[in-house]
Amino acid sequence: MIERLLPAYVSCAATREATVADGNLFPEEEELIARSVPKRRNDFATARACARRAMGKLGLEPVAVLHGKRGMPLWPEGIVGSLTHCEGYRAAALARAEDVLSLGIDAEPHAPLPDGVAELVVLPSERERFAAAGGEAGGIHWDRLLFSAKESVFKTWYPLTLTELDFEEADLTFHRESRDGERAAGGPES
């Protein structure tokens, strides 16, 4: 799915498999999650399995994907990328730095945000645009979509600036398009 959303020069790999075979992690990666709970270990391992498949599509040998501050994946020299995982989906997207400066992806379940989270994520200006566009039109959980889009922005921004953003520092607008690429009338604008 993610490959349909990104340009052709971005190498993507995704899985809906719940687990990966044991032993697919490099020793340095194992050290990073040695004390983690099984769910965290599995999310970490399956996302890295996706990363290695994406590396292969770029003609790269598989390497350990460690992380820096804020969990930022540390990619091989000349590579930018992003990892994501949620219930039932894990993915990696990588590209050559000569093709794109930075890359951020996020996947979320299609469900409303948990109680209280929207108040932390959605700006008043975004909330006004939601209301003007008909709110939860079309059965889309716009609050969750907005959360995911902001996460993608943060994952793109941080490697470039090494500066953290808060949810209130990103004011996003969505434009809904029909399947033929035309902007749909009355689509949510936030």
Backbone bond lengths (Angstrom), bond angles and torsions (degrees), N, CA, C in turn:
res aa  C-N    CA-C-N  psi(-1)  N-CA   C-N-CA  omega(-1)  CA-C   N-CA-C  phi
1 M - - - 1.440 - - 1.524 111.22 -
2 I 1.322 118.59 -47.32 1.459 120.99 -173.37 1.522 111.73 -62.40
3 E 1.319 116.88 -32.01 1.468 119.99 -179.68 1.529 111.95 -63.45
4 R 1.332 118.16 -23.38 1.468 121.07 177.41 1.523 112.03 -75.72
5 L 1.314 117.19 -16.20 1.454 122.09 -177.28 1.523 113.65 -96.19
6 L 1.326 116.66 -17.04 1.458 120.74 -172.81 1.521 111.40 -112.61
7 P 1.339 117.45 156.93 1.469 120.66 179.07 1.529 111.87 -61.79
8 A 1.318 116.28 159.43 1.464 122.15 -176.08 1.523 112.84 -61.58
9 Y 1.330 118.69 -27.94 1.463 120.25 -178.72 1.528 112.89 -76.45
10 V 1.335 117.85 -4.34 1.460 121.70 176.49 1.526 108.33 -93.54
11 S 1.309 115.80 125.14 1.458 122.58 178.96 1.526 108.49 -88.88
12 C 1.320 116.09 121.94 1.465 121.14 -176.45 1.522 110.91 -119.49
13 A 1.298 115.27 149.46 1.458 122.04 171.31 1.516 106.90 -147.06
14 A 1.311 115.97 137.61 1.461 120.67 -178.24 1.517 109.72 -144.22
15 T 1.310 115.30 160.08 1.452 120.52 175.79 1.519 109.83 -147.42
16 R 1.303 114.51 149.83 1.460 121.23 171.34 1.527 110.17 -107.73
17 E 1.336 115.55 2.38 1.462 120.82 177.23 1.522 109.45 -63.63
18 A 1.302 115.77 140.26 1.455 120.54 -177.38 1.526 112.25 -75.27
19 T 1.329 117.19 -29.49 1.458 120.58 -177.98 1.519 109.86 -141.46
20 V 1.310 115.21 164.74 1.454 121.74 172.96 1.518 107.51 -119.78
21 A 1.316 115.60 162.16 1.463 119.71 179.81 1.519 110.17 -62.35
22 D 1.322 116.00 141.38 1.461 120.27 176.80 1.523 109.20 -61.15
23 G 1.317 115.02 152.15 1.451 119.92 175.24 1.516 114.69 88.28
24 N 1.317 118.74 8.55 1.463 119.02 -178.96 1.527 112.78 -87.72
25 L 1.326 117.24 -1.63 1.461 120.52 -179.56 1.529 111.19 -94.27
26 F 1.326 115.21 147.66 1.450 121.23 172.16 1.527 108.19 -74.88
27 P 1.336 118.46 154.23 1.477 119.90 -179.42 1.530 113.26 -54.58
28 E 1.346 117.46 -37.70 1.468 120.50 179.62 1.526 111.31 -64.47
29 E 1.329 116.16 -33.95 1.466 120.21 177.66 1.521 110.19 -72.29
30 E 1.324 116.17 -41.44 1.470 120.55 177.60 1.527 110.74 -54.96
31 E 1.348 116.28 -41.05 1.459 120.62 179.83 1.526 111.60 -60.68
32 L 1.335 116.70 -36.24 1.463 120.68 -177.90 1.525 112.81 -65.39
33 I 1.315 117.11 -29.03 1.466 119.64 -175.14 1.526 113.26 -120.33
34 A 1.310 116.50 17.50 1.469 121.24 -176.12 1.525 112.73 -54.23
35 R 1.312 117.73 -33.77 1.474 120.84 -176.39 1.528 112.54 -104.78
36 S 1.308 116.68 10.76 1.466 120.52 -176.84 1.523 111.70 -80.15
37 V 1.329 114.82 155.98 1.458 120.89 176.03 1.532 108.65 -71.12
38 P 1.339 118.18 158.43 1.466 120.61 -176.55 1.525 115.00 -54.27
39 K 1.324 119.13 -39.56 1.468 120.23 179.74 1.523 111.01 -62.61
40 R 1.307 117.29 -45.72 1.470 121.27 178.57 1.526 110.79 -62.25
41 R 1.335 116.78 -42.66 1.468 120.75 178.13 1.526 110.56 -59.36
42 N 1.324 116.17 -43.86 1.460 119.87 -178.44 1.526 111.79 -67.79
43 D 1.325 117.70 -44.18 1.469 120.67 177.41 1.532 110.36 -58.69
44 F 1.315 116.03 -44.97 1.458 122.49 179.50 1.531 110.19 -60.47
45 A 1.335 116.38 -49.04 1.468 121.00 -176.36 1.523 112.34 -67.67
46 T 1.324 117.99 -42.78 1.468 119.08 -178.13 1.525 111.32 -69.88
47 A 1.334 117.91 -36.51 1.462 119.76 176.58 1.526 110.69 -64.26
48 R 1.326 117.08 -38.52 1.460 119.88 179.00 1.520 112.13 -72.65
49 A 1.306 117.43 -31.29 1.473 119.56 173.30 1.528 109.17 -62.49
50 C 1.324 116.78 -41.31 1.470 120.62 175.90 1.529 110.27 -62.87
51 A 1.327 116.74 -42.18 1.468 120.52 -179.89 1.524 110.50 -59.95
52 R 1.315 117.34 -41.79 1.469 119.80 -179.42 1.529 111.65 -68.47
53 R 1.321 117.43 -34.96 1.469 119.38 174.62 1.524 110.20 -64.96
54 A 1.327 117.05 -41.82 1.468 120.69 177.84 1.524 110.74 -64.93
55 M 1.339 117.75 -37.82 1.470 120.78 176.06 1.530 110.03 -59.65
56 G 1.325 115.74 -45.03 1.457 120.24 -179.97 1.516 111.97 -58.79
57 K 1.321 117.44 -39.02 1.468 121.41 178.73 1.529 111.69 -65.67
58 L 1.341 116.22 -23.41 1.465 120.70 176.28 1.532 111.76 -90.78
59 G 1.349 116.25 1.59 1.456 120.57 -179.37 1.515 113.65 80.87
60 L 1.324 117.14 19.42 1.461 121.81 -179.14 1.520 110.74 -98.59
61 E 1.308 115.64 148.64 1.459 121.11 171.71 1.532 108.50 -73.18
62 P 1.321 118.33 146.84 1.467 119.74 178.55 1.522 110.92 -67.35
63 V 1.320 115.61 137.84 1.461 122.33 177.28 1.524 108.79 -136.08
64 A 1.321 114.80 164.77 1.462 120.25 175.65 1.524 109.24 -65.27
65 V 1.316 115.25 141.43 1.462 120.92 175.07 1.528 106.45 -112.72
66 L 1.316 114.56 97.70 1.456 120.92 178.85 1.524 107.81 -87.09
67 H 1.312 117.39 -175.79 1.457 118.54 177.83 1.511 110.81 -138.51
68 G 1.330 113.42 152.68 1.451 121.50 177.71 1.510 109.89 -104.99
69 K 1.325 115.16 -153.55 1.458 121.30 179.79 1.522 110.55 -58.45
70 R 1.330 115.51 143.83 1.471 123.29 -179.25 1.520 112.43 61.97
71 G 1.336 117.97 17.78 1.457 120.75 178.37 1.515 113.99 78.56
72 M 1.337 117.24 10.71 1.458 121.35 -178.25 1.528 109.95 -60.26
73 P 1.352 117.52 121.83 1.467 119.46 177.83 1.529 110.85 -62.13
74 L 1.316 115.44 139.52 1.457 121.39 177.84 1.526 107.61 -101.61
75 W 1.323 115.70 108.61 1.457 122.95 -174.27 1.520 111.31 -93.22
76 P 1.338 117.08 162.67 1.467 119.21 174.44 1.531 110.46 -58.96
77 E 1.314 116.52 155.49 1.466 122.50 178.73 1.527 109.72 -51.69
78 G 1.339 116.03 132.30 1.461 120.83 177.31 1.512 114.84 84.55
79 I 1.336 117.15 5.02 1.468 121.76 -179.44 1.524 108.89 -119.91
80 V 1.316 116.38 140.00 1.463 122.67 171.82 1.523 106.84 -120.47
81 G 1.311 116.26 156.24 1.457 117.13 -179.83 1.501 113.10 -177.98
82 S 1.317 113.80 -177.65 1.448 121.58 -177.65 1.517 109.22 -154.66
83 L 1.318 115.39 150.41 1.464 122.87 176.50 1.520 108.84 -121.01
84 T 1.320 115.87 153.09 1.460 120.02 173.58 1.517 109.35 -150.10
85 H 1.308 115.31 154.58 1.460 120.81 173.84 1.518 109.39 -155.74
86 C 1.304 114.75 143.58 1.454 122.11 171.95 1.521 106.17 -150.55
87 E 1.286 116.95 177.71 1.458 120.50 -179.27 1.530 110.00 -56.11
88 G 1.321 116.54 117.11 1.456 121.50 175.55 1.515 116.19 84.40
89 Y 1.342 118.34 6.48 1.466 119.35 -179.07 1.521 110.30 -157.55
90 R 1.338 115.31 133.20 1.457 122.10 174.37 1.518 106.96 -136.67
91 A 1.346 117.08 144.67 1.465 119.60 -177.97 1.517 111.26 -154.47
92 A 1.326 113.71 159.28 1.453 122.85 173.19 1.517 107.55 -136.51
93 A 1.319 116.05 145.16 1.462 122.31 175.20 1.519 106.58 -134.89
94 L 1.338 116.07 126.59 1.456 121.71 -178.86 1.518 109.81 -132.85
95 A 1.318 114.45 152.88 1.463 120.38 176.53 1.518 108.49 -151.60
96 R 1.304 114.92 163.92 1.461 120.15 175.13 1.531 108.19 -78.42
97 A 1.338 115.50 138.55 1.462 121.13 -178.55 1.526 111.71 -61.11
98 E 1.310 118.09 -22.43 1.470 120.29 176.92 1.527 111.38 -72.36
99 D 1.340 117.21 -18.38 1.463 121.40 179.97 1.524 113.53 -96.04
100 V 1.317 117.10 -29.37 1.464 121.29 -177.76 1.531 108.80 -154.43
101 L 1.322 117.15 142.46 1.465 121.19 -177.42 1.523 113.16 -71.91
102 S 1.319 116.24 -40.13 1.452 121.02 -176.46 1.514 108.64 -157.80
103 L 1.311 115.90 163.90 1.456 120.95 -173.85 1.524 108.66 -149.09
104 G 1.326 117.02 133.63 1.455 121.41 177.53 1.509 111.08 -138.01
105 I 1.323 116.88 130.22 1.465 121.89 176.08 1.521 109.01 -129.42
106 D 1.310 115.85 155.95 1.453 121.26 174.93 1.522 108.08 -152.32
107 A 1.304 116.40 143.22 1.469 122.56 175.24 1.521 107.90 -124.73
108 E 1.302 115.58 140.65 1.456 122.44 -179.64 1.521 108.79 -139.26
109 P 1.313 118.10 153.90 1.469 119.58 174.47 1.526 110.43 -68.64
110 H 1.331 116.19 151.25 1.460 120.45 177.67 1.518 108.25 -81.62
111 A 1.329 114.16 88.88 1.466 121.51 -178.14 1.525 107.48 -160.59
112 P 1.327 116.47 158.19 1.466 118.09 176.39 1.532 109.82 -62.56
113 L 1.319 116.20 156.26 1.460 119.97 173.76 1.522 109.22 -66.10
114 P 1.325 117.10 151.94 1.471 119.47 175.63 1.529 110.75 -59.17
115 D 1.318 116.36 154.93 1.462 121.75 179.84 1.524 110.93 -51.45
116 G 1.331 115.46 134.52 1.453 122.19 176.66 1.516 115.56 87.61
117 V 1.341 117.94 -17.87 1.467 120.30 -176.72 1.523 111.19 -74.95
118 A 1.316 117.71 -40.20 1.472 120.10 -178.85 1.527 111.11 -57.98
119 E 1.328 117.39 -36.25 1.462 120.50 179.58 1.527 111.39 -63.36
120 L 1.315 117.31 -27.25 1.462 121.87 179.14 1.526 112.68 -86.12
121 V 1.332 116.81 -24.53 1.468 122.53 -170.98 1.526 112.76 -101.92
122 V 1.324 116.90 -42.85 1.463 121.81 -171.53 1.526 110.23 -89.48
123 L 1.323 115.85 122.28 1.465 121.87 177.56 1.525 110.35 -74.98
124 P 1.343 117.99 155.57 1.463 119.72 176.14 1.531 112.19 -54.83
125 S 1.325 118.62 -39.97 1.472 121.21 179.35 1.522 111.10 -64.20
126 E 1.325 117.23 -38.02 1.467 120.61 177.71 1.531 110.24 -68.92
127 R 1.323 116.35 -40.16 1.467 121.56 178.83 1.533 110.23 -62.12
128 E 1.331 117.03 -40.93 1.474 121.34 177.80 1.529 110.60 -62.64
129 R 1.320 117.22 -42.25 1.467 119.87 178.83 1.526 111.10 -65.56
130 F 1.336 117.18 -37.90 1.470 120.47 175.85 1.522 110.03 -58.88
131 A 1.331 115.90 -50.13 1.467 120.99 -177.58 1.522 110.79 -61.63
132 A 1.336 117.42 -43.84 1.465 121.17 -178.99 1.527 111.83 -64.71
133 A 1.335 116.54 -28.18 1.462 121.12 -177.77 1.529 112.34 -92.32
134 G 1.302 118.12 1.83 1.457 119.54 177.45 1.515 114.22 101.90
135 G 1.320 118.57 14.62 1.463 121.76 175.27 1.509 113.38 64.44
136 E 1.320 116.43 -125.39 1.470 122.91 -175.11 1.527 111.45 -81.43
137 A 1.319 117.28 40.83 1.462 122.25 -179.07 1.515 111.68 -57.76
138 G 1.310 115.69 141.71 1.456 121.16 174.53 1.511 114.90 74.21
139 G 1.326 118.34 12.02 1.452 120.75 178.22 1.522 114.06 72.28
140 I 1.308 117.48 14.10 1.457 121.83 179.89 1.522 108.73 -92.76
141 H 1.309 115.95 132.76 1.460 121.10 177.59 1.530 107.49 -84.51
142 W 1.334 115.68 85.76 1.448 122.13 -174.30 1.515 112.62 -62.75
143 D 1.331 117.24 -30.11 1.466 119.18 177.84 1.525 110.72 -63.64
144 R 1.331 116.93 -41.98 1.469 120.85 179.53 1.524 110.53 -71.08
145 L 1.326 116.36 -38.75 1.459 120.54 177.53 1.532 110.03 -62.15
146 L 1.316 116.98 -41.95 1.456 121.34 177.96 1.530 110.63 -63.70
147 F 1.322 116.78 -43.98 1.463 121.10 177.03 1.528 110.14 -56.81
148 S 1.320 117.06 -47.95 1.461 121.91 -178.77 1.523 111.59 -64.35
149 A 1.320 116.98 -41.42 1.466 120.46 178.71 1.527 110.48 -63.07
150 K 1.322 117.06 -41.28 1.458 119.84 178.49 1.527 111.05 -66.18
151 E 1.316 117.39 -39.87 1.466 120.28 175.43 1.526 110.31 -58.78
152 S 1.329 117.42 -41.27 1.468 121.33 178.14 1.520 111.32 -64.25
153 V 1.327 116.45 -40.54 1.466 120.55 176.84 1.521 109.68 -61.78
154 F 1.324 117.63 -45.65 1.456 121.02 -178.72 1.529 111.09 -62.06
155 K 1.346 116.38 -41.76 1.467 120.59 179.80 1.527 111.59 -67.26
156 T 1.312 117.65 -25.29 1.462 121.97 176.20 1.524 110.14 -81.12
157 W 1.306 117.01 -42.83 1.458 124.20 -174.78 1.528 113.29 -68.45
158 Y 1.330 116.70 -48.42 1.461 120.71 -170.43 1.533 113.91 -58.77
159 P 1.326 120.71 -46.89 1.473 119.08 179.88 1.531 113.23 -61.76
160 L 1.313 117.40 -26.93 1.460 120.88 179.75 1.517 112.95 -78.16
161 T 1.328 116.44 -36.54 1.462 121.14 -170.89 1.525 114.55 -114.90
162 L 1.335 116.18 -19.39 1.464 122.85 -172.10 1.526 110.73 54.70
163 T 1.336 114.83 30.95 1.458 123.30 177.49 1.526 108.33 -120.70
164 E 1.321 115.66 130.11 1.454 119.97 179.40 1.524 110.60 -79.93
165 L 1.316 115.48 144.21 1.462 121.99 173.19 1.518 108.50 -109.59
166 D 1.318 115.86 148.33 1.460 121.35 171.33 1.522 107.91 -99.47
167 F 1.308 116.40 163.38 1.465 120.45 -178.41 1.523 112.33 -57.58
168 E 1.342 117.18 -33.31 1.470 118.91 -178.78 1.528 112.35 -77.03
169 E 1.317 118.20 -5.27 1.461 121.26 178.43 1.530 112.98 -92.96
170 A 1.301 116.54 1.78 1.465 121.12 177.16 1.526 108.07 -126.66
171 D 1.309 116.68 115.64 1.468 123.20 178.93 1.529 106.14 -111.55
172 L 1.328 116.73 105.25 1.461 121.75 -172.28 1.523 112.13 -105.67
173 T 1.315 114.57 148.52 1.457 122.40 175.58 1.518 108.52 -125.53
174 F 1.311 117.23 131.22 1.467 122.51 175.52 1.520 108.68 -103.65
175 H 1.296 115.33 147.51 1.457 122.11 172.21 1.519 106.94 -124.94
176 R 1.282 116.32 116.98 1.462 121.07 -178.07 1.522 109.60 -80.89
177 E 1.328 116.08 132.97 1.459 121.37 178.86 1.515 109.92 -117.23
178 S 1.324 114.75 150.70 1.458 119.53 175.62 1.524 108.58 -75.76
179 R 1.307 117.64 171.82 1.467 122.15 -178.81 1.526 112.88 -61.24
180 D 1.336 117.62 -25.63 1.463 119.48 -179.99 1.527 112.21 -89.71
181 G 1.332 117.70 8.71 1.453 122.05 175.13 1.518 114.84 92.07
182 E 1.318 117.51 -4.50 1.472 119.78 178.28 1.516 109.32 -82.61
183 R 1.335 115.47 145.43 1.450 119.24 177.29 1.522 109.13 -68.65
184 A 1.316 115.35 127.67 1.463 121.22 -177.42 1.518 109.73 -79.27
185 A 1.311 116.18 137.84 1.467 121.18 177.72 1.531 108.61 -68.86
186 G 1.321 115.10 135.89 1.449 120.06 175.39 1.507 115.47 76.78
187 G 1.323 119.00 5.36 1.452 121.24 179.48 1.515 111.38 -68.39
188 P 1.316 117.70 152.40 1.461 120.98 179.41 1.524 110.98 -56.01
189 E 1.307 115.56 135.87 1.451 122.01 -176.59 1.521 111.67 -108.80
190 S 1.336 119.32 17.01 1.464 116.76 -178.81 1.474 113.31 -122.44
